[in-house]
Amino acid sequence: MSDNLIPANIMIADRHFRIRVEPADEETVRHSIKIINDKVMEFKKMFPGKDMQDYVSMVLIWFATEFKAEGVSSIDTEAVMGKLKQLEAILDSELGE
């Protein structure tokens, strides 16, 4: 890990997380978090009564298929899957599962 990481407080699906990011990546991370939270709200309106983890799962599926639909070939799939697994582990630990 780099020594010049900066702390960032983020919220995903009503959960607060403190992460450390490269200064150059902070804007991208915050933009991604906004997209995630907007999609969670969209799915909550479309499918009322579901569990928050269900909505987060729907967003992850949407994200994965969105990139595939756009034909993005420059994405490092293993890196994305690793990040998604890290996010899932964080959510699981916060939800006590």
N, CA, C and O atoms as a GROMACS GRO file, in nm:
protein
  388
    1MET      N    1   0.083  -0.118   0.000
    1MET     CA    2   0.000   0.000   0.000
    1MET      C    3   0.087   0.124   0.000
    1MET      O    4   0.198   0.125   0.054
    2SER      N    5   0.036   0.224  -0.059
    2SER     CA    6   0.109   0.349  -0.070
    2SER      C    7   0.104   0.426   0.062
    2SER      O    8   0.008   0.416   0.138
    3ASP      N    9   0.208   0.503   0.089
    3ASP     CA   10   0.214   0.582   0.211
    3ASP      C   11   0.133   0.710   0.203
    3ASP      O   12   0.104   0.771   0.306
    4ASN      N   13   0.095   0.752   0.084
    4ASN     CA   14   0.025   0.880   0.070
    4ASN      C   15  -0.127   0.864   0.060
    4ASN      O   16  -0.194   0.948   0.000
    5LEU      N   17  -0.181   0.758   0.119
    5LEU     CA   18  -0.326   0.739   0.117
    5LEU      C   19  -0.391   0.839   0.211
    5LEU      O   20  -0.336   0.873   0.316
    6ILE      N   21  -0.508   0.885   0.172
    6ILE     CA   22  -0.583   0.979   0.256
    6ILE      C   23  -0.710   0.911   0.305
    6ILE      O   24  -0.767   0.828   0.235
    7PRO      N   25  -0.755   0.946   0.426
    7PRO     CA   26  -0.878   0.886   0.477
    7PRO      C   27  -1.000   0.948   0.409
    7PRO      O   28  -1.001   1.067   0.377
    8ALA      N   29  -1.100   0.866   0.389
    8ALA     CA   30  -1.226   0.914   0.332
    8ALA      C   31  -1.340   0.844   0.403
    8ALA      O   32  -1.338   0.722   0.420
    9ASN      N   33  -1.438   0.921   0.445
    9ASN     CA   34  -1.558   0.864   0.505
    9ASN      C   35  -1.662   0.851   0.396
    9ASN      O   36  -1.697   0.948   0.330
   10ILE      N   37  -1.711   0.729   0.377
   10ILE     CA   38  -1.810   0.705   0.273
   10ILE      C   39  -1.932   0.637   0.334
   10ILE      O   40  -1.925   0.580   0.443
   11MET      N   41  -2.042   0.644   0.263
   11MET     CA   42  -2.163   0.576   0.305
   11MET      C   43  -2.218   0.499   0.186
   11MET      O   44  -2.240   0.555   0.079
   12ILE      N   45  -2.238   0.370   0.206
   12ILE     CA   46  -2.299   0.286   0.104
   12ILE      C   47  -2.421   0.221   0.168
   12ILE      O   48  -2.410   0.151   0.268
   13ALA      N   49  -2.537   0.245   0.109
   13ALA     CA   50  -2.661   0.182   0.154
   13ALA      C   51  -2.681   0.199   0.305
   13ALA      O   52  -2.703   0.101   0.377
   14ASP      N   53  -2.673   0.322   0.351
   14ASP     CA   54  -2.696   0.357   0.492
   14ASP      C   55  -2.590   0.305   0.588
   14ASP      O   56  -2.611   0.307   0.709
   15ARG      N   57  -2.477   0.259   0.538
   15ARG     CA   58  -2.367   0.213   0.622
   15ARG      C   59  -2.247   0.305   0.600
   15ARG      O   60  -2.213   0.338   0.487
   16HIS      N   61  -2.184   0.344   0.711
   16HIS     CA   62  -2.068   0.432   0.703
   16HIS      C   63  -1.940   0.350   0.708
   16HIS      O   64  -1.929   0.254   0.785
   17PHE      N   65  -1.845   0.389   0.625
   17PHE     CA   66  -1.716   0.322   0.619
   17PHE      C   67  -1.606   0.427   0.614
   17PHE      O   68  -1.622   0.532   0.552
   18ARG      N   69  -1.496   0.396   0.679
   18ARG     CA   70  -1.378   0.482   0.670
   18ARG      C   71  -1.275   0.404   0.589
   18ARG      O   72  -1.230   0.297   0.629
   19ILE      N   73  -1.240   0.460   0.475
   19ILE     CA   74  -1.145   0.393   0.386
   19ILE      C   75  -1.026   0.485   0.362
   19ILE      O   76  -1.029   0.603   0.397
   20ARG      N   77  -0.922   0.431   0.302
   20ARG     CA   78  -0.805   0.510   0.264
   20ARG      C   79  -0.786   0.495   0.115
   20ARG      O   80  -0.785   0.383   0.062
   21VAL      N   81  -0.771   0.607   0.046
   21VAL     CA   82  -0.758   0.606  -0.100
   21VAL      C   83  -0.643   0.696  -0.142
   21VAL      O   84  -0.598   0.784  -0.068
   22GLU      N   85  -0.598   0.672  -0.262
   22GLU     CA   86  -0.499   0.761  -0.324
   22GLU      C   87  -0.568   0.896  -0.348
   22GLU      O   88  -0.684   0.898  -0.387
   23PRO      N   89  -0.499   1.006  -0.325
   23PRO     CA   90  -0.560   1.136  -0.351
   23PRO      C   91  -0.613   1.150  -0.493
   23PRO      O   92  -0.718   1.211  -0.514
   24ALA      N   93  -0.543   1.094  -0.590
   24ALA     CA   94  -0.587   1.103  -0.729
   24ALA      C   95  -0.714   1.023  -0.755
   24ALA      O   96  -0.786   1.050  -0.851
   25ASP      N   97  -0.743   0.924  -0.670
   25ASP     CA   98  -0.860   0.839  -0.689
   25ASP      C   99  -0.982   0.883  -0.609
   25ASP      O  100  -1.091   0.829  -0.628
   26GLU      N  101  -0.966   0.981  -0.521
   26GLU     CA  102  -1.076   1.019  -0.432
   26GLU      C  103  -1.202   1.060  -0.508
   26GLU      O  104  -1.311   1.015  -0.474
   27GLU      N  105  -1.188   1.143  -0.609
   27GLU     CA  106  -1.304   1.189  -0.684
   27GLU      C  107  -1.374   1.072  -0.753
   27GLU      O  108  -1.497   1.064  -0.754
   28THR      N  109  -1.298   0.981  -0.810
   28THR     CA  110  -1.355   0.864  -0.876
   28THR      C  111  -1.430   0.776  -0.776
   28THR      O  112  -1.539   0.728  -0.804
   29VAL      N  113  -1.370   0.756  -0.659
   29VAL     CA  114  -1.435   0.676  -0.555
   29VAL      C  115  -1.566   0.741  -0.513
   29VAL      O  116  -1.668   0.673  -0.503
   30ARG      N  117  -1.564   0.870  -0.487
   30ARG     CA  118  -1.686   0.940  -0.443
   30ARG      C  119  -1.794   0.937  -0.552
   30ARG      O  120  -1.912   0.922  -0.522
   31HIS      N  121  -1.753   0.951  -0.677
   31HIS     CA  122  -1.850   0.943  -0.787
   31HIS      C  123  -1.910   0.802  -0.795
   31HIS      O  124  -2.030   0.787  -0.815
   32SER      N  125  -1.827   0.701  -0.778
   32SER     CA  126  -1.876   0.563  -0.780
   32SER      C  127  -1.973   0.538  -0.666
   32SER      O  128  -2.076   0.472  -0.684
   33ILE      N  129  -1.942   0.590  -0.548
   33ILE     CA  130  -2.030   0.574  -0.432
   33ILE      C  131  -2.164   0.641  -0.459
   33ILE      O  132  -2.269   0.588  -0.422
   34LYS      N  133  -2.162   0.758  -0.523
   34LYS     CA  134  -2.288   0.826  -0.556
   34LYS      C  135  -2.371   0.741  -0.651
   34LYS      O  136  -2.492   0.728  -0.633
   35ILE      N  137  -2.308   0.683  -0.752
   35ILE     CA  138  -2.380   0.597  -0.846
   35ILE      C  139  -2.439   0.478  -0.773
   35ILE      O  140  -2.555   0.442  -0.795
   36ILE      N  141  -2.361   0.416  -0.685
   36ILE     CA  142  -2.409   0.300  -0.609
   36ILE      C  143  -2.531   0.338  -0.526
   36ILE      O  144  -2.632   0.269  -0.529
   37ASN      N  145  -2.521   0.448  -0.450
   37ASN     CA  146  -2.632   0.488  -0.365
   37ASN      C  147  -2.755   0.529  -0.446
   37ASN      O  148  -2.868   0.501  -0.405
   38ASP      N  149  -2.735   0.593  -0.560
   38ASP     CA  150  -2.848   0.628  -0.646
   38ASP      C  151  -2.918   0.502  -0.697
   38ASP      O  152  -3.040   0.496  -0.703
   39LYS      N  153  -2.839   0.402  -0.734
   39LYS     CA  154  -2.896   0.276  -0.782
   39LYS      C  155  -2.969   0.202  -0.670
   39LYS      O  156  -3.074   0.142  -0.693
   40VAL      N  157  -2.914   0.206  -0.549
   40VAL     CA  158  -2.983   0.144  -0.435
   40VAL      C  159  -3.120   0.207  -0.419
   40VAL      O  160  -3.220   0.137  -0.402
   41MET      N  161  -3.126   0.340  -0.424
   41MET     CA  162  -3.255   0.410  -0.410
   41MET      C  163  -3.350   0.373  -0.525
   41MET      O  164  -3.470   0.354  -0.503
   42GLU      N  165  -3.297   0.362  -0.645
   42GLU     CA  166  -3.378   0.325  -0.761
   42GLU      C  167  -3.438   0.185  -0.741
   42GLU      O  168  -3.557   0.164  -0.766
   43PHE      N  169  -3.356   0.090  -0.696
   43PHE     CA  170  -3.405  -0.045  -0.674
   43PHE      C  171  -3.503  -0.051  -0.557
   43PHE      O  172  -3.596  -0.132  -0.558
   44LYS      N  173  -3.483   0.034  -0.454
   44LYS     CA  174  -3.578   0.038  -0.342
   44LYS      C  175  -3.716   0.082  -0.390
   44LYS      O  176  -3.817   0.032  -0.342
   45LYS      N  177  -3.720   0.175  -0.484
   45LYS     CA  178  -3.848   0.221  -0.539
   45LYS      C  179  -3.911   0.115  -0.629
   45LYS      O  180  -4.033   0.098  -0.629
   46MET      N  181  -3.828   0.044  -0.704
   46MET     CA  182  -3.879  -0.058  -0.797
   46MET      C  183  -3.924  -0.184  -0.725
   46MET      O  184  -4.021  -0.248  -0.766
   47PHE      N  185  -3.854  -0.221  -0.617
   47PHE     CA  186  -3.882  -0.346  -0.545
   47PHE      C  187  -3.895  -0.317  -0.395
   47PHE      O  188  -3.806  -0.354  -0.318
   48PRO      N  189  -4.003  -0.253  -0.353
   48PRO     CA  190  -4.018  -0.218  -0.211
   48PRO      C  191  -4.028  -0.343  -0.123
   48PRO      O  192  -4.075  -0.448  -0.165
   49GLY      N  193  -3.981  -0.327   0.002
   49GLY     CA  194  -3.994  -0.433   0.100
   49GLY      C  195  -3.879  -0.531   0.106
   49GLY      O  196  -3.883  -0.626   0.184
   50LYS      N  197  -3.778  -0.511   0.024
   50LYS     CA  198  -3.662  -0.602   0.025
   50LYS      C  199  -3.564  -0.560   0.135
   50LYS      O  200  -3.573  -0.450   0.189
   51ASP      N  201  -3.472  -0.648   0.165
   51ASP     CA  202  -3.366  -0.623   0.261
   51ASP      C  203  -3.259  -0.536   0.194
   51ASP      O  204  -3.239  -0.544   0.073
   52MET      N  205  -3.190  -0.454   0.273
   52MET     CA  206  -3.087  -0.365   0.217
   52MET      C  207  -2.978  -0.445   0.146
   52MET      O  208  -2.925  -0.401   0.044
   53GLN      N  209  -2.944  -0.562   0.199
   53GLN     CA  210  -2.842  -0.644   0.134
   53GLN      C  211  -2.890  -0.690  -0.004
   53GLN      O  212  -2.810  -0.706  -0.096
   54ASP      N  213  -3.021  -0.712  -0.018
   54ASP     CA  214  -3.077  -0.747  -0.150
   54ASP      C  215  -3.054  -0.633  -0.249
   54ASP      O  216  -3.016  -0.657  -0.363
   55TYR      N  217  -3.078  -0.510  -0.204
   55TYR     CA  218  -3.058  -0.395  -0.292
   55TYR      C  219  -2.911  -0.381  -0.332
   55TYR      O  220  -2.880  -0.353  -0.448
   56VAL      N  221  -2.822  -0.400  -0.235
   56VAL     CA  222  -2.678  -0.390  -0.265
   56VAL      C  223  -2.639  -0.499  -0.365
   56VAL      O  224  -2.561  -0.475  -0.457
   57SER      N  225  -2.694  -0.618  -0.348
   57SER     CA  226  -2.666  -0.728  -0.442
   57SER      C  227  -2.716  -0.693  -0.581
   57SER      O  228  -2.648  -0.720  -0.680
   58MET      N  229  -2.834  -0.633  -0.589
   58MET     CA  230  -2.889  -0.592  -0.719
   58MET      C  231  -2.797  -0.491  -0.786
   58MET      O  232  -2.774  -0.496  -0.907
   59VAL      N  233  -2.744  -0.398  -0.707
   59VAL     CA  234  -2.653  -0.296  -0.762
   59VAL      C  235  -2.524  -0.362  -0.812
   59VAL      O  236  -2.474  -0.325  -0.918
   60LEU      N  237  -2.471  -0.459  -0.738
   60LEU     CA  238  -2.350  -0.527  -0.782
   60LEU      C  239  -2.373  -0.600  -0.914
   60LEU      O  240  -2.288  -0.596  -1.003
   61ILE      N  241  -2.488  -0.665  -0.926
   61ILE     CA  242  -2.521  -0.732  -1.052
   61ILE      C  243  -2.535  -0.630  -1.164
   61ILE      O  244  -2.487  -0.652  -1.275
   62TRP      N  245  -2.602  -0.518  -1.134
   62TRP     CA  246  -2.618  -0.412  -1.234
   62TRP      C  247  -2.482  -0.361  -1.280
   62TRP      O  248  -2.457  -0.346  -1.400
   63PHE      N  249  -2.393  -0.334  -1.183
   63PHE     CA  250  -2.260  -0.284  -1.217
   63PHE      C  251  -2.186  -0.381  -1.307
   63PHE      O  252  -2.128  -0.342  -1.408
   64ALA      N  253  -2.188  -0.508  -1.270
   64ALA     CA  254  -2.115  -0.609  -1.348
   64ALA      C  255  -2.170  -0.621  -1.489
   64ALA      O  256  -2.093  -0.630  -1.585
   65THR      N  257  -2.301  -0.619  -1.504
   65THR     CA  258  -2.359  -0.633  -1.638
   65THR      C  259  -2.350  -0.504  -1.717
   65THR      O  260  -2.343  -0.507  -1.840
   66GLU      N  261  -2.349  -0.391  -1.649
   66GLU     CA  262  -2.335  -0.262  -1.717
   66GLU      C  263  -2.201  -0.254  -1.789
   66GLU      O  264  -2.195  -0.211  -1.905
   67PHE      N  265  -2.095  -0.295  -1.722
   67PHE     CA  266  -1.963  -0.292  -1.784
   67PHE      C  267  -1.956  -0.388  -1.901
   67PHE      O  268  -1.896  -0.357  -2.004
   68LYS      N  269  -2.016  -0.504  -1.887
   68LYS     CA  270  -2.015  -0.602  -1.995
   68LYS      C  271  -2.095  -0.551  -2.114
   68LYS      O  272  -2.054  -0.568  -2.228
   69ALA      N  273  -2.210  -0.488  -2.088
   69ALA     CA  274  -2.296  -0.437  -2.194
   69ALA      C  275  -2.227  -0.325  -2.273
   69ALA      O  276  -2.249  -0.311  -2.393
   70GLU      N  277  -2.145  -0.247  -2.204
   70GLU     CA  278  -2.075  -0.138  -2.272
   70GLU      C  279  -1.955  -0.188  -2.352
   70GLU      O  280  -1.894  -0.112  -2.426
   71GLY      N  281  -1.923  -0.314  -2.336
   71GLY     CA  282  -1.810  -0.370  -2.410
   71GLY      C  283  -1.677  -0.320  -2.360
   71GLY      O  284  -1.581  -0.309  -2.437
   72VAL      N  285  -1.670  -0.291  -2.233
   72VAL     CA  286  -1.545  -0.242  -2.176
   72VAL      C  287  -1.449  -0.359  -2.165
   72VAL      O  288  -1.469  -0.450  -2.084
   73SER      N  289  -1.346  -0.355  -2.246
   73SER     CA  290  -1.250  -0.465  -2.244
   73SER      C  291  -1.124  -0.428  -2.167
   73SER      O  292  -1.041  -0.515  -2.140
   74SER      N  293  -1.111  -0.302  -2.131
   74SER     CA  294  -0.990  -0.260  -2.062
   74SER      C  295  -0.999  -0.280  -1.911
   74SER      O  296  -0.902  -0.253  -1.840
   75ILE      N  297  -1.112  -0.326  -1.862
   75ILE     CA  298  -1.128  -0.347  -1.718
   75ILE      C  299  -1.059  -0.477  -1.679
   75ILE      O  300  -1.076  -0.580  -1.744
   76ASP      N  301  -0.982  -0.470  -1.575
   76ASP     CA  302  -0.916  -0.588  -1.520
   76ASP      C  303  -1.020  -0.663  -1.436
   76ASP      O  304  -1.046  -0.626  -1.321
   77THR      N  305  -1.078  -0.766  -1.494
   77THR     CA  306  -1.188  -0.839  -1.430
   77THR      C  307  -1.147  -0.894  -1.295
   77THR      O  308  -1.226  -0.888  -1.200
   78GLU      N  309  -1.028  -0.946  -1.284
   78GLU     CA  310  -0.983  -1.001  -1.156
   78GLU      C  311  -0.974  -0.892  -1.050
   78GLU      O  312  -1.011  -0.916  -0.935
   79ALA      N  313  -0.927  -0.775  -1.087
   79ALA     CA  314  -0.918  -0.665  -0.992
   79ALA      C  315  -1.057  -0.620  -0.948
   79ALA      O  316  -1.079  -0.594  -0.830
   80VAL      N  317  -1.150  -0.611  -1.043
   80VAL     CA  318  -1.287  -0.572  -1.010
   80VAL      C  319  -1.349  -0.675  -0.918
   80VAL      O  320  -1.413  -0.640  -0.818
   81MET      N  321  -1.332  -0.803  -0.950
   81MET     CA  322  -1.389  -0.909  -0.865
   81MET      C  323  -1.327  -0.905  -0.726
   81MET      O  324  -1.395  -0.928  -0.626
   82GLY      N  325  -1.199  -0.875  -0.719
   82GLY     CA  326  -1.133  -0.863  -0.589
   82GLY      C  327  -1.192  -0.750  -0.507
   82GLY      O  328  -1.217  -0.766  -0.388
   83LYS      N  329  -1.214  -0.637  -0.571
   83LYS     CA  330  -1.273  -0.522  -0.502
   83LYS      C  331  -1.416  -0.552  -0.458
   83LYS      O  332  -1.456  -0.516  -0.348
   84LEU      N  333  -1.493  -0.620  -0.545
   84LEU     CA  334  -1.630  -0.657  -0.509
   84LEU      C  335  -1.631  -0.753  -0.390
   84LEU      O  336  -1.717  -0.743  -0.303
   85LYS      N  337  -1.537  -0.846  -0.387
   85LYS     CA  338  -1.529  -0.940  -0.275
   85LYS      C  339  -1.490  -0.866  -0.147
   85LYS      O  340  -1.540  -0.899  -0.039
   86GLN      N  341  -1.401  -0.767  -0.157
   86GLN     CA  342  -1.366  -0.687  -0.040
   86GLN      C  343  -1.488  -0.612   0.011
   86GLN      O  344  -1.513  -0.608   0.131
   87LEU      N  345  -1.563  -0.552  -0.080
   87LEU     CA  346  -1.684  -0.479  -0.043
   87LEU      C  347  -1.784  -0.572   0.022
   87LEU      O  348  -1.847  -0.537   0.122
   88GLU      N  349  -1.800  -0.691  -0.034
   88GLU     CA  350  -1.893  -0.789   0.023
   88GLU      C  351  -1.849  -0.830   0.163
   88GLU      O  352  -1.933  -0.843   0.253
   89ALA      N  353  -1.719  -0.849   0.184
   89ALA     CA  354  -1.668  -0.886   0.316
   89ALA      C  355  -1.693  -0.775   0.418
   89ALA      O  356  -1.729  -0.802   0.532
   90ILE      N  357  -1.674  -0.650   0.376
   90ILE     CA  358  -1.700  -0.537   0.464
   90ILE      C  359  -1.848  -0.533   0.501
   90ILE      O  360  -1.882  -0.518   0.619
   91LEU      N  361  -1.934  -0.547   0.402
   91LEU     CA  362  -2.078  -0.545   0.428
   91LEU      C  363  -2.118  -0.661   0.518
   91LEU      O  364  -2.199  -0.644   0.609
   92ASP      N  365  -2.064  -0.780   0.493
   92ASP     CA  366  -2.096  -0.896   0.576
   92ASP      C  367  -2.053  -0.873   0.721
   92ASP      O  368  -2.126  -0.906   0.814
   93SER      N  369  -1.933  -0.817   0.740
   93SER     CA  370  -1.886  -0.794   0.876
   93SER      C  371  -1.970  -0.687   0.946
   93SER      O  372  -1.995  -0.697   1.066
   94GLU      N  373  -2.013  -0.587   0.873
   94GLU     CA  374  -2.097  -0.483   0.931
   94GLU      C  375  -2.237  -0.534   0.963
   94GLU      O  376  -2.299  -0.491   1.060
   95LEU      N  377  -2.285  -0.627   0.881
   95LEU     CA  378  -2.418  -0.683   0.903
   95LEU      C  379  -2.415  -0.799   1.001
   95LEU      O  380  -2.520  -0.852   1.039
   96GLY      N  381  -2.295  -0.840   1.043
   96GLY     CA  382  -2.281  -0.946   1.141
   96GLY      C  383  -2.304  -1.085   1.087
   96GLY      O  384  -2.348  -1.173   1.160
   97GLU      N  385  -2.274  -1.105   0.961
   97GLU     CA  386  -2.294  -1.237   0.901
   97GLU      C  387  -2.162  -1.310   0.889
   97GLU      O  388  -2.159  -1.423   0.841
   0.00000   0.00000   0.00000
